[in-house]
Amino acid sequence: MIRNWLGREWNEVKPQIKQLAKPYAFQITQPHGNIETWGNYRVVRVREFDDRLDIVLAQENFSRRS
C-alpha cells in the first residue's frame, strides 16, 4: 500500500496514513537555485520503520524565476 502513495497528492495520502495509527513525520523538499515552486504537494519518498513513517513531499510545479 505504501508504494501506491508515491506521486500522489498529500491531501489524498494523509487520511490513509492516519488510519495506520503510526506516528509520522514529513519533510518538504525545495529545489536549489533561483527556482519558484507552486501547486499541490506530492509524495516523493516514503520510509517505513517499525515505529514510524518518514515521508518526503515536493511541490508538483516549478520554474526558473525571471
Secondary structure, 3 states (H helix, E strand, C coil): CHHHHCCCEHHHHHHHHHHCCCCEEEEECCCCCCEEEEEEEEEEEEEECCCCEEEEEEEEEEEECC
